[in-house]
Amino acid sequence: MGKASFDKVLILDFGSQYTQLIARRVREQRIYCEIQPWDKDIAFIKEYDPKGIILSGGPTGVYAADAPTCSSEVFSLGVPILGICYGLQLISKELGGQVSASKQREYGRAKLTIIDSSDLFINFDPGEEAEVWMSHGDKVDKLPDGFVVLAHSRNSPYAAIAHKDRKLFGVQFHPEVVHTPRGEEILSNFLFSICQCNPGWTMTSFVERALDEIKQKVGTHEVICGLSGGVDSSVVAALLHRAIGKQLHCIFVDNGLLRKGEAVSVKELFGRHFGIDLVIVDAQDRFLEALKGVSDPEKKRKIIGEMFIRVFEEQARKYSKATYLAQGTLYPDVIESQSVRGPSATIKSHHNVGGLPDKMDLELIEPLRELFKDEVRRVGEALGLPQSIVLRQPFPGPGLAVRLAGSLSEERLDTLREADAILQDEMLVSGTLAQTWQAFTILLPVRSVGVMGDERTYEETIVVRAITSLDGMTADWARLPYSVLATISNRIINEVKGINRVLYDISSKPPATIEWE
């Protein structure tokens, strides 16, 4: 990225699963920020010229043999610094304090007692208790010289600290997660009161920058875009189409793992309405044959990822200048699939990230890779996409394969499609679909005894999953009205052959994931 005309914040990533959430919270304040690895060269940091630096959390202890440590020069730049969790402990260790393993680890909600209501805690009252989200085993035992305590919790005597003259701050909790109700306010105090940032970055700014980067990268080459009809790939297609026009060729792969009527609606919308060059490839037999008898979720994702790429490569050969493959990869896909910028842990492989084969003929271009779903929706709005696309619920790249537990078959896929169509229909009619982040059905390879008429049945089980979320990184189960659930259950059992039991998933994320596989 070239020189920006707006204030910037730099986030050094030490491997926390929440690092991108920090970036998201900063961007919500209309402050541009970038995430860079913990060992980023000091010359880059100086050239980047941040108004503030945030040190993320991380999975290791500061005294571990492989503990990541940023350059000591970072603390002498005269730039305000905020260390979060591991970041606080690193500041303490590097500047002469002491950190040790706590006898009482602190995970989940905790009460923070405010001591100093200035700086980070403007608008808090001294002695006030604020709810925060903790996730740490180590704690600071001794502060470095010049530091003072701003707040403490039951198990963290130094839960918030500061060296006010040097503008170095640290918090043991995570202000970036929604479980810290006033976390946004704390980050805002750091950005505006301490760093003196001026808000000036918007999704329109992102679009302008992305268009320039796409044009520069693609040049005279052509791009193949995997279009699914979901909001992510749709926004990517619109962004690319605006940037390079006829150099874009969209491919919709009908892999037999789609929802009811999906292929027809995509063809109608993008091929006819938007006038984008769209090729629909019928690859149902290839995908289902490759997945036959496979029940392991990771194997499913790997196979689907491999098949997608091969189909795209075959189609790309029809275009002599095709060099790039565009995908609607988002950051939640990235952070759950692999460690991208720091030593974070892998949760699961996504078909378009960890599921990609090692060797590909096409180079990836992923303009939304740093964004969350709600940010992508705002990009879609900035591009003028209709609300029917912008507000569409997420649908996994591997499709129904990861909503069909156990081995795949056409019969079981049809069963799942019909159940899901009923769910979507009833939630749309009741007005509850618009109130959820995601709602879908899962088919379990679990049979149970039932009674229909006077006859015994022994059939499979459908699970209904409906969740609320802001960004997909955390989620809670939706409190759907009993009357709606009753209608959904009744229709599925009566109308979908092979199902005699419907369950409702009341698990949150974490500890569960949104999808079952």
Secondary structure, 3 states (H helix, E strand, C coil): CCCCCCCEEEEEECCCCCHHHHHHHHHHCCCEEEEEECCCCHHHHHHHCCCEEEECCCCCCCCCCCCCCCCHHHHHCCCCEEEECHHHHHHHHHCCCEEEEEEEEEEEEEEEEECCCCHHHCCCCCCCEEEEEEEEEEEEEECCCCCEEEEEECCCCCCEEEECCCCEEEECCCCCCCCCCCHHHHHHHHHHHHCCCCCCCCHHHHHHHHHHHHHHHHCCCEEEEECCCCHHHHHHHHHHHHHHHHHEEEEEEECCCCCCCHHHHHHHHHHHHCCCCEEEEECHHHHHHHHECCCCHHHHHHHHHHHHHHHHHHHHCCCCCEEEEECCCCHHHHHHHCCCCCCCCCCCCCCCCCCCCCCCCCEEECCCCCCCHHHHHHHHHHCCCCHHHHCCCCCCCCHHHHCECCCECHHHHHHHHHHHHHHHHHHHHHCCHHHCCEEEEEEEEEEEEEEECCEEEEEEEEEEEEEECCCCCCEEECCCCHHHHHHHHHHHHHHCCCEEEEEECCCCECCCCCCCC
